[in-house]
Amino acid sequence: MNLNLKDKKVFISGGSRGIGLALVRSFLVEGAHVAFCSRNQEMVDSVLTELKREFPSSTILAFASDATDPISIKGVFSAISDRWNTLDIVVSNVGDGRSTPDPLQLESQFNKTWQMNFTSAENVAREFLQMSHQEQGTLIFISSIAGLEAFGAPTDYSVAKAALFALSKNLARKLAPNIRVNCVAPGNVYFPGGSWDEKIQKDPDRIQKLIESTVPMKRFGSPEEIADLVLFLSSERASFITGSCVVIDGGQTVGFH
Ligand SMILES: NC(=O)c1ccc[n+]([C@@H]2O[C@H](COP(=O)([O-])OP(=O)(O)OC[C@H]3O[C@@H](n4cnc5c(N)ncnc54)[C@H](OP(=O)(O)O)[C@@H]3O)[C@@H](O)[C@H]2O)c1
C-alpha cells in the first residue's frame, strides 16, 4: 500500500527512543521530512547523528525541548515554521506511566503525571493549530489502553490518558473537515531500555506470567508495530478516519467487555 508520505512534513514529540524513535525512523523510511524533540540534549545530538547516517538525503530537524513547557514548545514550532512554514502531520507521543501504586496519588505526583501525559499533548496541539497557514493536516495523540480501562495501571496515568481521548474527539469534531485528529491506544510495548525492560530486569518470571495470562497474543508489541498504525492513520489512506481511538494491544482489552 502506498501511503504517499513522501515529502510530508512531520513533527513527533518525544522522538529520541522507544515508540517515538520508531515513529521518526518509519516516517523517514517513507521519505517524509521529520522534526522531533526530547529533553536530553546529548541524546538528541547522538540520535540526530545516527539518523543522518542512516538517511543522508532526508531533512531531519531535532530539538532539545520539554513538551510540558509551553514556552519551550512554542520555540520549537517557531523554528519549524521558519524552516518549513507548515506541518502536515503531528504526533504527540510524550508520556510516562511510571508513578506510585496509591489509589490516588499525592497532588504533586498527580500533577507531574498530568503534565507529562496531558499538558505535553495540549501544548503540542495548541502550537500546531496556531501555526500560520495551518489549514490542513493530521494530529495523532499516543494514549494508552490504561486510559480506556482500569486494570491496575496507576490512577494518575489512566486519568491523564483518558483525557487525551476527550481532547482528541473534541478537536476532531471542531477541526473537521480540514484537520483529522485521532488517538492510538497501545498495550504493552517492549524495547531495550523501556519501562517494560526495567520491569523484566526486576522480576522476569512475574512479567512473563503476566503477559501470557493477560495478552491473548501472549507477547509484547514492538515500537515498529505502533509506528505502522500511526503511519497509516496519518496518511491519505485513512482520509475518512477522525475522532477515533485505535487500540493496538494484542487483544489485551477484548476480554474486558
Ligand atoms: N511502552 C509502553 O508499553 C506504552 C504502552 C502504552 C502507551 N505508551 C505511551 O507511548 C508513548 C511513548 O512511550 P515509550 O515507552 O516509548 O516512552 P519512553 O521510553 O519513556 O520515551 C519517551 C520519549 O519522550 C521523551 N520525553 C519524555 N518526556 C519528555 C518531555 N517532557 N518533553 C519532551 N520529550 C520528552 C524521551 O526523551 P527524554 O527523556 O530525553 O526527554 C523519549 O524520547 C507514551 O505516551 C506512553 O505513555 C507506552
Residues whose N, C-alpha, C, O or C-beta is under 5 A from the ligand:
A	BS01	LIG	G14 G15 S16 R17 G18 I19 G20 C37 S38 R39 N40 M43 S65 D66 A67 T68 N93 V94 G95 D96 G97 I142 S143 S144 P186 G187 N188 V189 G194
